[in-house]
Amino acid sequence: MPELWNWEKGIVSLPSLELRPDTGGYITAKWGSLILIPDLFGGEPKQKCDVKLDYGQAYYVSIPLFSGTVLLKNYTREQLEYEIYQPEITVKLLDEGTDTENKAVPIPLVIGTVNHMRPQRTGTDVEWKFYKPDFAGTIGSDWHLYDDGVLIDTQWTDNLDGTMSRSVGIVGELTASGTGTMTDIHDLFVYGAERLDAELVSPHDADIELDHCFATNEYITDILGKVCYYAGYRFYFGKDFETGDRTMTLIAANEQNGESELTQYEYQTVNYTWPDRIKTLSCEITYFTPEEVKETLSVDGDFQMAGQESTLSDVFSNNSEKVLTQLNWHLAYLQKPVVEIKMPFIRMPQHGEKVIFSDYRKPKVKVDAGILYIEEISLSPKERMMTLKGRGDVLFEDA
């Protein structure tokens, strides 16, 4: 793999980079263009290059930016413009099986405690064969099966191939209740990392419990992003620059993933924004008895007169007490100010990093120990600047 450091004189500008949550809690990368001199290759420009991009004064003190493929986008007399190639992740959350008509169907995935989920039927229409839910334990003692709400824990056979069969017919709708082998967000991300062939990095406990049956087969990054946002977590992909292996990092939104300190002489500007004035924050939970029941939960914010009514759209528990805990967490988090710091690009920050800063630049107030948890990172190698942004804790005092 050629290193662009060897082409230093041919680089007009390195690409800019924005790292921020895109789908819920999924942090994605948005790259600018790599600009090179037009005659760098001494002839026809390459349509595709495998490159390693570093930023710095020398290779031994440089900051790794990117290792992968760039594609030719534009060729003029003045420059070559390449775009960063980012392959789309198309892995789905669920395994697939077949129904009684031999059509492909997703196999439901259980996490935590759920009541009356619907196992997927398979085999032929003359046999009572179903994909076995991934509950912990055994039928009849640890988890249970129902026919239109009537207990039917007997006459079942485990086929030892991920399916189960009943020797007696089922009159109505089959449902199952129990607790899954996975119970919290960490378990779900262990499962997700295995499907994505990635190494999971999880510096925090990640013990937020979930109670949900996933039955719709979405892209795995989309659903993990939604679960992350509900649980107050974020995740992103990276690459081990030594081995080239993919990493998948899961971090809590309000717990430090590393720590740094800034004095007012080490950054250019700091801005504070209060974007959310919340009157109430609500959500809807769904559970089965076995009939479907919907319930609305809400918590009150500090701005009953001027605030807005907000909604947490994706919820992954049917336990009202657990969901209210998450609603209160979101309410407190959303009412924190957004802190934005612009400073020289002298190192590579990381998401979730706790930045402690002082601010004495306002005429009559000061901040002695402000805190920013990095959620968005914008890098501009051309300007040699970076911007850090995220929710924080700020206490203004008289200067």
Buried (B, 14 or more C-beta within 10 A) or exposed (E): EEBBBEBEEBBBBBBBBBBBBBBBBBBBBBBBBBBBBBEBBEEEBBEEBEBBBBBBEEEEEBBEBBBBBBEBEEBEEEBBBBBBEBEEEEEBBBEEBBBBEEEEBBBBBBBBBBBBBBBBBBBEEEBBBBBBBBBEEEBEEEBBBBBEEEEBEEEBEEEEEEBBBBEEEBEEEBBBBBBBEBBBBBBBBBBBBEEBEBBBBBBBEBEBBBBBBBBEBBBBBBBBBBBBBBBBBBBBBBBEEEEEEBBBBBBBBBBBBBEBEBEEEBBEEBEBEEEBBBBBBEBBBEBBEBEEEEEEBBBEBEBEEEBEEBEBEEBBBBBEEBBBBBBEBBBBBBBBBBBBBBBEBEEEBBBBBBBBBBBEEEEEEBBEEBBBBBBBBBBBBBEEBBBBBBBBBBEBEEE
